[in-house]
Amino acid sequence: MSHAVQITQPAIVLLVEDDHDLRREMAGYLEAQGYEVRQAASAAQARELLEQQSVDVAVLDVNLPGEDGLSLCRRLAVEGGPAILMLSALGDPVDRILGLEIGADDYVVKPIPPRELLARVKALMRRRSAGAQATKRSAYAFAGFRLDLAARQLTAPNGMLLLLTRGELSILATLLENARSVVTREALLGVIKGEEPEIVGRGVDLHISRLRRKIEAQTDHEIIKTHRGVGYVLDAMVVRQ
């Protein structure tokens, strides 16, 4: 008697790196771990590949010939697009902050060991899956604001739309899920960067700071409060819609 076998499609990773040897090394390691890898040496080649097939994770070098990786990141950071990992040979914090602000999910300074690359891709895949589940929860209303998870939009009490980055969305959704309870900084690090909080530095503080600026510009209330040495709390009544 025959039994049907369910086949799981491998995750697809797009590597955009102009260093041919480095790109082949990274691709070979990911392929050995079961990933399907597409390779591009420029943003133009990457766009051609993406016209033929969507991908789950895009690994983008910042310093590409022609259109740079930050510009390509901005194009890819749309709802339903791939998770994005930026690579840079320079440790410039301005580039890192800009990459995160325009939609990158993670940012790493090269050289990156193959095992760390694999760990970060796995973490992005977990977050991608979790994010797909989160959008099914629809929306939250709090303190006159409304967060639409699917649209990744925060509507202020006056009706103004406040666009959120992926990291801001993940943190705000987590705070809303745990309204009026303290969420530790370590827990929020896990939300935005998978399971390697020791690597990502002050990423939570950056996202919280931006969230506060966007929210507090529209209200007189302090909605996100800091519990020093512990974490953060969203101090408002929340209604799930």
BELLIN-V347280 format. One record per helix or strand of 2 or more residues. SS is the DSSP state (H for helix, E for strand). FROM is the first residue (numbers start at 1). TO is the last residue. If there is no record, write none. Layout:
ss={SS,SS}
from={FROM,FROM}
to={TO,TO}
//
This chain:
ss={E,H,E,H,E,H,E,H,E,H,E,E,E,E,H,E,H,H,E,E,E}
from={12,20,36,43,57,69,83,93,106,114,139,145,153,161,166,183,185,203,224,231,238}
to={16,32,40,52,61,76,88,101,109,135,142,148,155,163,177,184,193,216,227,234,240}
//
